[in-house]
Amino acid sequence: MAKLHIKKGENVMVIAGNSKGQSGRVLVVDAQTNRAIVEGVNMISKNTKPSADNPKGGIVKQEASVHMSNLMAMDKDGKPVRTSVQVDESTGKKIRISKKSGEAIK
């Protein structure tokens, strides 16, 4: 299984594909397939049968997964950045930092 550069709950920007330029919060990360579901990005229309949750059924809009290679983490300014890992001297824990500014990512 590959090491992932995106984590659940962080803000990302789509850098390639039909949703290029859109950004949102990561809802689900699937490490097996290297894909993530991002809030409000890559929306699809899905036909659903009537159920207890949706008695009428019909067409439902929902997010589809996006490949990890098409996502980039965003810093606090909302700009996409590359990340690296450094060890914090005071705590000894690994933290992810922005390659451009050197600040910690979330």
Contact map, one row per residue, 1 for C-alpha under 8 A:
1110000000000000000000000000001100000000000000000000000000000000000000000000000000000000000000000000000000
1111000000000000000000000000001001000000000000000000000000000000000000000000000000000000000000000000000000
1111100000000000000000000000000000000000000000000000000000000000000000000000000000000000000000000000000000
0111111000000000000000000000001001000000000000000000000000000000000100000000000000000000000000000000000000
0011111000000000000000000000000000000000000000000000000000000000000000001000000000100000000000000000000000
0001111101010000000000000000100000000000000000000000000000000000000100111000000000000000000000000000000000
0001111111000000000000000100100000000000000000000000000000000000000000000000000000000000000000000000000000
0000011111000000000000001111100000000000000000000000000000000000000000000000000000000000000000000000000000
0000001111100000000000001110000000000000000000000000000000000000000000000000000000000000000000000000000000
0000011111110000000000001100000000000000000000000000000000000000000000001000000000000000000000000000000001
0000000011111000000000111100000000000000000000000000000000000000000000001100000000000000000000000000000000
0000010001111100000000111100000000000100000000000000000000000000000000111100000100000000000000000000000000
0000000000111110000111110000000000000000000000000000000000000000000000111100000100000000000000000000000000
0000000000011111101111100000000000000000000000000000000000000000000001110000000000000000000000000000000000
0000000000001111100110000000000000000000000000000000000000000000000001110000000000000000000000000000000000
0000000000000111111110000000000000000000000000000000000000000000000001100000000000000000000000000000000000
0000000000000111111100000000000000000000000000000000000000000000000001000000000000000000000000000000000000
0000000000000001111100000000000000000000010000000000000000000000000000000000000000000000000000000000000000
0000000000000101111111000000000000000000110000000000000000000000000000000000000000000000000000000000000000
0000000000001111111111000000000000000000000000000000000000000000000000000000000000000000000000000000000000
0000000000001111001111100000000000000000000000000000000000000000000000000000000000000000000000000000000000
0000000000001100001111110000000000000000100000000000000000000000000000000000000000000000000000000000000000
0000000000111100000011111000000000000100100000000000000000000000000000000000000000000000000000000000000000
0000000000111000000001111100000000000111100000000000000000000000000000000000000000000000000000000000000000
0000000111110000000000111110000000000110000000000000000000000000000000000000000000000000000000000000000000
0000001111110000000000011111100000011110000000000000000000000000000000000000000000000000000000000000000000
0000000110000000000000001111100000011110000000000000000000000000000000000000000000000000000000000000000000
0000000100000000000000000111110000011100000000000000000000000000000000000000000000000000000000000000000000
0000011100000000000000000111111001111000000000000000000000000000000000000000000000000000000000000000000000
0000000000000000000000000001111111110000000000000000000000000000000000000000000000000000000000000000000000
1101000000000000000000000000111111100000000000000000000000000000000000000000000000000000000000000000000000
1000000000000000000000000000011111100000000000000000000000000000000000000000000000000000000000000000000000
0000000000000000000000000000011111100000000000000000000000000000000000000000000000000000000000000000000000
0101000000000000000000000000111111110000000000000000000000000000001100000000000000000000000000000000000000
0000000000000000000000000000111111111000000000000000000000000000111100000000000000000000000000000000000000
0000000000000000000000000111110001111100000000000000000000000000111100000000000000000000000000000000000000
0000000000000000000000000111100000111110100000000000000000000011110000000000000000000000000000000000000000
0000000000010000000000111111000000011111110000000000000000000010110000000000000000000000000000000000000000
0000000000000000000000011110000000001111100000000000000000000010000000000000000000000000000000000000000000
0000000000000000000000010000000000000111111000000000000000000010000000000000000000000000000000000000000000
0000000000000000001001110000000000001111111000000000000000000011000000000000000000000000000000000000000000
0000000000000000011000000000000000000101111100000000000000000011110000000000000000000000000000000000000000
0000000000000000000000000000000000000001111110000000000000001111000000000000000000000000000000000000000000
0000000000000000000000000000000000000000011111000000000000001111000000000000000000000000000000000000000000
0000000000000000000000000000000000000000001111100000000000111100000000000000000000000000000000000000000000
0000000000000000000000000000000000000000000111110000000000111100000000000000000000000000000000000000000000
0000000000000000000000000000000000000000000011111000000011110000000000000000000000000000000000000000000000
0000000000000000000000000000000000000000000001111100000011110000000000000000000000000000000000000000000000
0000000000000000000000000000000000000000000000111110000111000000000000000000000000000000000000000000000000
0000000000000000000000000000000000000000000000011111011111000000000000000000000000000000000000000000000000
0000000000000000000000000000000000000000000000001111111110000000000000000000000000000000000000000000000000
0000000000000000000000000000000000000000000000000111111000000000000000000000000000000000000000000000000000
0000000000000000000000000000000000000000000000000011111000000000000000000000000000000000000000000000000000
0000000000000000000000000000000000000000000000000111111110000000000000000000000000000000000000000000000000
0000000000000000000000000000000000000000000000000111111110000000000000000000000000000000000000000000000000
0000000000000000000000000000000000000000000000001110011111000000000000000000000000000000000000000000000000
0000000000000000000000000000000000000000000000111110011111100000000000000000000000000000000000000000000000
0000000000000000000000000000000000000000000000111100000111110000000000000000000000000000000000000000000000
0000000000000000000000000000000000000000000011110000000011111000000000000000000000000000000000000000000000
0000000000000000000000000000000000000000000011110000000001111100000000000000000000000000000000000000000000
0000000000000000000000000000000000000000001111000000000000111110000000000000000000000000000000000000000000
0000000000000000000000000000000000000000001111000000000000011111000000000000000000000000000000000000000000
0000000000000000000000000000000000001111111100000000000000001111100000000000000000000000000000000000000000
0000000000000000000000000000000000001000111100000000000000000111110000000000000000000000000000000000000000
0000000000000000000000000000000000111100010000000000000000000011111000000000000000000000000000000000000000
0000000000000000000000000000000000111100010000000000000000000001111101100000000000000000000000000000000000
0000000000000000000000000000000001110000000000000000000000000000111111100000000000000000000000000000000000
0001010000000000000000000000000001110000000000000000000000000000011111100000000000000000000000000000000000
0000000000000000000000000000000000000000000000000000000000000000001111110000000000000000000000000000000000
0000000000000111100000000000000000000000000000000000000000000000011111110000000000000000000000000000000000
0000010000011111000000000000000000000000000000000000000000000000011111111000000000000000000000000000000000
0000010000011110000000000000000000000000000000000000000000000000000011111100000111000000000000000000000000
0000110001111000000000000000000000000000000000000000000000000000000000111110000111100000000000000000000000
0000000000111000000000000000000000000000000000000000000000000000000000011111111110000000000000000000000000
0000000000000000000000000000000000000000000000000000000000000000000000001111111110000000000000000100000011
0000000000000000000000000000000000000000000000000000000000000000000000000111111000000000000000000000000010
0000000000000000000000000000000000000000000000000000000000000000000000000111111000000000000000000000000000
0000000000000000000000000000000000000000000000000000000000000000000000000111111100000000000000000000000000
0000000000000000000000000000000000000000000000000000000000000000000000000111111110000000000000000000000000
0000000000011000000000000000000000000000000000000000000000000000000000011110011111000000000000000000000000
0000000000000000000000000000000000000000000000000000000000000000000000011110001111100000000000000111000000
0000000000000000000000000000000000000000000000000000000000000000000000011000000111110000000000000111000000
0000100000000000000000000000000000000000000000000000000000000000000000001000000011111000000000011110000000
0000000000000000000000000000000000000000000000000000000000000000000000000000000001111100000000011110000000
0000000000000000000000000000000000000000000000000000000000000000000000000000000000111110000001111000000000
0000000000000000000000000000000000000000000000000000000000000000000000000000000000011111000001111000000000
0000000000000000000000000000000000000000000000000000000000000000000000000000000000001111100111100000000000
0000000000000000000000000000000000000000000000000000000000000000000000000000000000000111111111100000000000
0000000000000000000000000000000000000000000000000000000000000000000000000000000000000011111110000000000000
0000000000000000000000000000000000000000000000000000000000000000000000000000000000000001111100000000000000
0000000000000000000000000000000000000000000000000000000000000000000000000000000000000001111110000000000000
0000000000000000000000000000000000000000000000000000000000000000000000000000000000000011111111000000000000
0000000000000000000000000000000000000000000000000000000000000000000000000000000000000011101111100000000000
0000000000000000000000000000000000000000000000000000000000000000000000000000000000001111000111110000000000
0000000000000000000000000000000000000000000000000000000000000000000000000000000000001111000011111000000110
0000000000000000000000000000000000000000000000000000000000000000000000000000000000111100000001111100000110
0000000000000000000000000000000000000000000000000000000000000000000000000000000000111100000000111110011110
0000000000000000000000000000000000000000000000000000000000000000000000000010000011110000000000011111111110
0000000000000000000000000000000000000000000000000000000000000000000000000000000011110000000000001111110000
0000000000000000000000000000000000000000000000000000000000000000000000000000000011000000000000000111110000
0000000000000000000000000000000000000000000000000000000000000000000000000000000000000000000000000111111000
0000000000000000000000000000000000000000000000000000000000000000000000000000000000000000000000001111111100
0000000000000000000000000000000000000000000000000000000000000000000000000000000000000000000000001100111110
0000000000000000000000000000000000000000000000000000000000000000000000000000000000000000000000111100011111
0000000000000000000000000000000000000000000000000000000000000000000000000011000000000000000000111100001111
0000000001000000000000000000000000000000000000000000000000000000000000000010000000000000000000000000000111
